[in-house]
Amino acid sequence: MSASIVVQLLIIGTLQGGIYALAAFGLSLIFGVSNVLNLAHGQFLMLGGLFSYILFMATKWNPLLLSLILFPLFFGFGFLFERGLIRPLLERKGHELVIASILVTLGASLAIEDIASFFWGPEEKGISYMMPSIQMGSMVISSIRLLGLLFIVLLTVAVHLFLKKTYTGRALRATTQNRQGAMLMGVNTFRIGSITFGIGTILASAAGVFYVILFSITPFIGIPLSIKYLCIIVMGGLGSLYGSLLGGLILGLTEAFTGFFAPHWSETAAFFILVTILLIRPKGLLG
Amino acid sequence: MKRKFFISLLSLVLLLLATTLVCAQAPKEILIGGTISVTGRFSTIVGPFKKLAETWEKQVNDRGGIFVKEYNKKLPIRFIIEDDKSDQATSQKYYEKLVTSDKVHILIGPFGSFLSFAASTVAEKEKIPMVMVCASDKRLFERGYKYSVSQLDYADYEGYLYLEMLKKEGKVKKIAMFSEDTLHSTGHLKAAVAKAKEYGFDVVLNETLPPDIKDFSALITKIKGLGPDVVYCEGFPSFEIPFLKQALELGLRPKEFYAGHLTKPVIDALGAMSNHIAGVAYWVPGFKFPGKEDYLSAVKTTGITWDGYMESAIRYFSYQALENAIETAGSLDREKLMDVLRKQKFTSISGPISHKADGSGTIIPLPIQIQDGKFVSVYPADVADGKHIFPTPWK
């Protein structure tokens, strides 16, 4: 294998990892703050892609710009989702909360799947939007994926600053570390939980926009994606934002290299790495 | 004389009585049972077909139903359709229910080889005819089953006419071939690779990939290095669309792309870049066989388009096969129906249909190409609507 192919695969894996991390980031954030494993996260991504598709077909505007319209809508959706379905569960403790959240979000996920299929049809939907790729000698870099990676890097910095410099961010971190302690310090942890869900949903919808541009969507992609992103955040360390970024990159690179030599085994290889990491570090890489 | 008259009168009375009894046994309607993947992964291909079944039911009933000679009258039809959720076990469970609880007269198959593999076991066990739909994997017909038939020839042959066209044109040397790892597509790929080699093409890639794979970047890098003239991708739209999008985005520009299940969502997802992608179809508007208007009316009433849901044509000519079998058998007796189905010869919307001894059919798809956003049949010349544009004039 030539050096240029190795570099090309490194680029491909890194860019793909960026797309994975974008969605996993939101899932990790929600778990970190609320201790809720949101299995509807993949459906939020699907809805982001679906609404982006609907808006694109109606206006033919740049789908990346259209996502700016979607973000406030999805923030509201996530906020209300938490208020309506998750908050009643927060009275429960420890593993009871985790199990209840899994069941509720799985139910919500199935409902979203059926509703989307009923109203917008079950067929494949993709956006015919392409940006010229960047050619460097024999190597080609996908501009959209590069944009996705830049987006996630900027997002990581922005979220980092938000968590460190703002009151809400500090309250959010405090809630992550000790919910009761934060409450005693006057933090409205319930409100923080809703805001976190809103932000997590925005991140999922942003990943959905990239997803529908790069691949294609159907109402049924959500649950398998939720499981994939769950693996990423487990690999990186539950609740760790940088861990989800690292987990996404490892998965992307594994799939790229296995996909070149033995594409049939790319997903098996990814899960093999997940199990190996968990055996060595049960709390995940940065957990 | 008096005795003779008495015997004749008695015979006439008995005959009338028998006829009345037989007529009294005539069912109120012909019950046709089947499952459709209204939800689950196959719903992207056949989700709206429950409505298509209802539309065809109305078309037939508006004509008075299907004539059944045994009862000397036309009987209306009624579908009992269940959602198999694209799942083998669910489909099998519903077929059991359709036969044992709903007491249907004949079964119409679920979608595709994968589900038919399980569903047809019910037909075989209960000895009830099943007209399979979109079921063409060779392994289905190697089981020696007696109660299921398909209109399609083996999936293996799906790409044959396309490869034959390439051979005749003589402009291709190297082909990169791959498929998703599903029952239908792996059978297709294996046979297509063998045929391509037989035709003297250099098959530079022969791979199967997981059906739910979305990122093809590594494969595309590999294909670029191999420099094929034709990239032959066999899979369902959920597999093909991401591949084609990424291939075009990453600058893969072969002389032609082939996609095994070329449908309108491919055009929608790729826009102008979909131009000149080749594939195959079981029905194209250029066909001059009877029933075309009824089929187009049925898809319109269903709220779909023929090119958005190309499998609708296969389902429609499977309905035609079912109707023809009942009419020809003149009976709803399972054995008589099955006997007719095996020997059946009639002209469907996609041409003549008959069945081989193993239950497989004779219909194979024709090469098509996207030209200016439309599907154009390009081979063979006698049914082609246009010419095969090769190589793709990349802009």
Interface residues (C-beta under 8 A of the other chain):
Chain A: I5 Q8 L9 I12 L15 Q16 E113 D114 S117 G121 P122 E123 E124 K125 G126 I127 S128 M130 M131 S133 Q135 V140 S142 I144 L214 F215 S216 T218 F220 P224 E255 A256 F257 T258 G259 F260 P263 H264 S266 E267
Chain B: T39 G40 R41 S43 T44 I45 G47 P48 F178 D181 E207 T208 L209 P210 D212 I213 K214 D215 F216 S217 A218 L219 T221 K222 G225 P237 S238 I241 P242 K245 Q246 L248 E249 L250 G251 P265 D268 A269 L270 G271 A272 M273 S274 G308 Y309
